[in-house]
């Protein structure tokens, strides 16, 4: 599970490094920061509900922002695989 999330972060870093759009670069950095928050909770073995809350925040971020010219990395399905492996079932109401 951690590997899938790390691959996702690698793809985001690739996008940030290779995009030609300055506005996308800033957004990639934000995406990386939010993904790193999730990774820290997974590695530190936080309870599932805490991990799911962090995923929810990331999902809302992606739902409320758009890359102008997305760069595809080598592992485009890694985040979806991570969510599936984590047991995440969608938005968790607080």
N, C-alpha and C positions, 0 to 999 in steps of 0.2 A: 504494500500500500504506500509506504513512504517513497519507494522508488518511482511509482507513477506520479506522485506529486512533485518529486524532484525533477522528473522529466518535463513536466508541465512548466516548472520554473525555468528550466534550461531553454525551453521554447520561447518563453516570454523574454528572457535575456537576449536570445537570438533576434527576436523581433525588435527589441529596443536598439540593438546594435546595428541592425541592417535597414531599418525603415528610413525612408527619405523624407518623412513627414515629421517636422519638429513637434507638432501637436500630438502625434501618436507616440512619440518617444516619451513624453511626460506621462501619458496615460499608461504605457507599458511599465514605467517605473512604479506607478500606483498599483497596477495589477501584481507586480512582483512583490511589493510590500504586503499586500493582502494575502497572497499565496504563502508567503513566508510565515505569516501569523498562523495560518492553518498548519503548516509543516511543524512549527514549534510545538503546537498542541498535540499533534500526532506523536512526535518523537518523545515528548515528555509524558506521554500516556495519560493525557487528560481524559476525563469521562466522555463518553460518546456525545452526550448532550452539549457539552462545551465545544467539541469539534464541530457538531452540526450547526451550532450558533455561528461559529466562525465561517463555515461554508455558506450559511445564509447571507452573511454580510457580503461575502465575495459574490454570490449570485446576484444580489441587489446591485452591487457595483457594476457588474457586467450588463445587467438589465437597464441601467440608467446611463450608460456611456457607450460610445461607439468609436471604433478605430476607423479612420478615414481610408487608410490603405493597409489592411492587415497583412502581416508577413506570416506565411505558414512555416512552422518549424518541422522537425523530423518526427515528432510524436504528437500529431494533432488530436489523437483520441485519449491521451494520457489523463487528462483531467476527468473525463467521463468515466474512465476505468477506475480512477481513484475514488470518485464518488460512489460507484457501484460497490467497490471493495470495502468502503467504510460503512456501508449500510445506510447511507443517506437516502432518504425517500422524497426529498423535496422540501419546500419551505416549511420551517418549524414555527408554529405560533408560540409566542412567549407566554 
